[in-house]
Amino acid sequence: EFVLKRFQNKMSWRELSTWIDFAKSRSRLVAPSAWSEITCRDPTDKKFLTCALEGRANFLITGDDDLLELNGALPVKILKPREFLSLKNSDG
């Protein structure tokens, strides 16, 4: 919810609220274990990768280049917010 609120100047509150509800309905809280085999350029990003993998996420949405470079190397799709929005909008 915190991250989505960053987009409040780019979309209406109604659209933002819809996205928050969408994210909440498809999210779950995970307690990540140590994934020692995960490596990325920025070690502070490991927590996001670990949570996405531990939670068996379909997508990791980010604007972080260090994470984006890993798209295709892990079983989670790592997309920019705009790419994810386009994907969801094309699904209806």
Secondary structure, DSSP 8 states (H G I E B T S, - for coil): -TTGGGGTTTS-HHHHHHHHHHHHHT---------TT---SSGGGHHHHHHHHHTT-SEEE---HHHHTTTTTSSSEEE-HHHHHHHHHHH-
